[in-house]
Amino acid sequence: MKINRCYQQLEQSYLFSTIAQKVRAYKEAHPDAAVISLGIGDVTRPLCPAVTQAMQQAVAEMGKAETFRGYGPEQGYDFLRQTLVAYYARRGVTLQPDEVFVSDGAKSDLGNILDLFDADNTVLIPDPVYPVYVDTNRMAGRRILFMDANRQNGFLPLPDPSVRADIIYLCSPNNPTGAVYSAAQLKAFVDYARAQHAVLLFDAAYEAFIEDPSLPHSIYEIEGADTCAIEFCSFSKTAGFTGTRCGYTVVPSGLVFDGMSLNKMWLRRQTTKFNGVPYVVQRGAAAVFSPQGEEQIRAGVEYYMENARTIARALTEMGVWFTGGQNSPYIWMQCPDGMLSWDFFGALLERVGVVGTPGAGFGKNGEGFFRLTAFGSHENTRAAVERMRKSGLFRR
Ligand code: PLP
């Protein structure tokens, strides 16, 4: 048996375990100190009542012979796919239900979609970004090129027409930088992908946090995207489904490469390797779009965005350069005085007991930057920024 040697090329993912280890050591040395984390990437607020009620009703249905359901359609129940089609229609995007595939989250589909593409493709990935794009391609041994995101381009790199690519990743609003592409910038990527005969993989996991009405939530708001782009979305951050697991992937029927329909290939892949998302979970996901659900979801997003504003305001007052904090639950700040990410992490923890995520963990361009998140409570977020002010690490 020959193993997949590409796994030997993977870097060990030490980021969150190293953070946890350092925090543990700090707590042991300072047993009375209350550490506050602004590093958390998971949500903290519970599922909203509209969702839990729909799920409870679905559980009751599963307990009666007349309404029990076994295997569902691999690509999702009609009621949820229709609801998602209607959600897109509100933005002027016309989809057919068979172009929408319900998933157990964006992470799995972002990895699984690579089944459709040859290993001999060149992949273009922004740096820094959500590490899953790099690792899933390394596992298959694909050639990876990076687009440099940095302070000069506001962490929103644009395509370079002289660079050849077959598979292009975009994440907007971005994790970790919180930066969001405008319609004109996304159009540049759609035009580039089409000119290259490349496929664009668009991660919209944070679209619900966009507040500015001029910013696109979906790549399909951009003309031409329906012939080159696949979109991945998730209920994880929008509706607190990180532990419940549900997302969706849009594969338009206009995506035809080498005479093969990517929609048909994805359907074939899913019906072979996936057995669908639980009925109870899909009922909960559909309730996100009910009138009560929408109101409750909006209030939840607004709760986190108030934290984002609290952090952004404090950083502005302290004279710190950052992206995000608007239209995104992430705030990406430059470490003061040219400090390296891990040095700043250590100093912030040692001096004031506040934890964030070192930017270097998201790619080489993340060095010297630091990610804060809005997923905590109001109380903790306010306390953490007060501590940062008093840390003596910032000039103002
Ligand atoms: N995409 C991005 C950019 C993310 O940050 C995350 C989770 O942190 C995901 C996808 C994964 O989402 P899911 O929970 O739906 O798998």
Residues whose N, C-alpha, C, O or C-beta is under 5 A from the ligand:
A	BS01	PLP	G105 A106 K107 S108 Y130 C171 N175 D203 A205 S234 S236 T242 C246 G247
